[in-house]
């Protein structure tokens, strides 16, 4: 029994360190993309603008080629901004959890055509940073699972608060899956969502059945409770 407790403690400690390292690495890559790659793209776009204005001998086709390059630069910039946000949701730090979840819903619509019925209370109070990131990552994983596997184009994301904590619910009416997939973790990253909730002081439950949709529910007590 003692050895089991020690093993469980070591496992949770390792999992916590692993997730922290992954989040730190994601944040570093996101900063590099924002501070370096996007700045270089802005410089290239400016150079194209200068070239178009200063070169009086450019033919119509050459000007068209420059405009096409600028359009590609713009599209690449949008893609890199989305990538940086997926790697590290800086909106949590700047605007809070509620703003970040709204942005996540819009991202799902753009990237996957998944319409998210969002139910987030206005003016979500400050949430413990570790719990806020866990809530965001679980919502992100659950919505991606809906988009990739559920076979529907609509989901519900609900965040509710109480004097004792928060509850996140992500639900769909898609194809669902059986208990064998849930027990094994399967292709849906269920173990990862549960680990994130556990390491942030909460718990995550997944309910699903073939043809009956899926509901992911994560509960987090207020920090210190």
Secondary structure as UniProt FT lines:
FT   HELIX           2..32
FT   HELIX           33..37
FT   HELIX           38..54
FT   TURN            56..57
FT   HELIX           60..87
FT   HELIX           91..95
FT   HELIX           97..112
FT   STRAND          115..120
FT   TURN            122..123
FT   HELIX           129..145
FT   HELIX           146..150
FT   STRAND          154..162
FT   TURN            163..164
FT   STRAND          165..172
FT   HELIX           179..184
FT   HELIX           186..188
FT   HELIX           190..199
FT   TURN            200..201
FT   STRAND          202..208
FT   TURN            210..211
FT   STRAND          214..221
FT   TURN            223..224
//
